[in-house]
Amino acid sequence: MSGMEDGGGVREKGEFAVLGFVLSCRLQEVGTEDATRVLDALEAELESRGLIMGGGVDADRLDVFVLPHKNASATDNDRLALAEWLDQQPLCAEVAVGDWMDAYGVE
């Protein structure tokens, strides 16, 4: 047994892929409170689309990996709309959105 029988994230090689993408930007001279507000606003935007994220912010960058919430799906429109939304935030510059990738990184 894996020790994660009660709902953990273990999967066997060859099973389904969980696709997600990287979303990042440079934050323009923001303090901790401003960075937290950007992260909270992004989280609300993601939740409205059935998405979740991992990662966060530091003094000058926001770097997150975005995934669909359990039993939800994401589209390329979601991916591009989130990049556009982030690009419209006054504190964000150099927005980048990655291609779809397997969150488990199976080789």
N, C-alpha and C positions, 0 to 999 in steps of 0.2 A: 504494500500500500504506500501511497505517496505522502500520507500525512495531511493531505488537503482534500479529503473526501467530502467535506461539508461546504463545497462551493468555491474552492480555490481556483487559481488560474492555470492549472497544469493541463496540457493537452499532449496527445501522442503525435509524433511526426506523421505528416501526411493528412492530418485532419484539416478542417476549415482554417482559413486565414482570417485574422482580425486586422482589417486595414485601417490605417490612420495616416496622418501627415504632420509634418513639422510646420509651425507657424512662429515667426520671430520678427523682431524689430529692434532698432536702437532707440533708446529713450533719451530724449533731449533734456539734459540737465534737470532732472527731477529729483525731488526728495522722496523719502520713504513713503510719506502719505500719498503723494501723487502716484507713485508706482503702484501702491496698493489699490488706489482708485481705478487705475487702468486695468489691473488684473481682475478686480471685482466686476468691472463693466464687461470685460471679455468673458468672464465666467457666465454672466447673465445672458450675453449674446449666444454663447454656446448652448446653454440650457434651453433657450428658446428654439433651438434646432435639434434638440435631442442628443447633444454631444457633451463630452467631458474632456478634461485635459489633465496632463501631468506636466510638471516643470514649474516655472515661475519667473520671478524677476530678481535682478540684482540692481546695483547702482545705475547701470547704464544699458541693460539689455532685458528684453522679454524673450524667453525661449520656452515654448510649450510643444507637447505632442498631443494632438487632438484625435480622439476616438469616438465612435458612436456609443451612446449609452446602451446598456443591455436591452435587447429587443428593439433597438432603433437602427436606422440605417442612415448613411450620409451619402450625398451626391457630390459630383464635381461642382455643381452650382453652389452647394454649401461651402466647399473649400475655397472657391474663388470669391464668394460673397464675404467670407470672414477675412480674407486678405484685404479686400476693398474696405471693409469696415475698419480694420486696424489702420490702414493707410489714411483714413479720414480723421483719425484721432490726432488732436493737435500736438500731443507729446511724443508721437511716434514718427520715426523716420526709417528709411531703408528697410521697408517691410519685405519679407521673403516668405513664400509658401512653398513647401516641398511637394513632391509627387506622392501619390499613394504608395504606402509600403506596409509590409506585414509587421505588425506591432511586436510579434514574437521573434522576428528576425531569423526565421528558419532558413538555413542555407540551402 
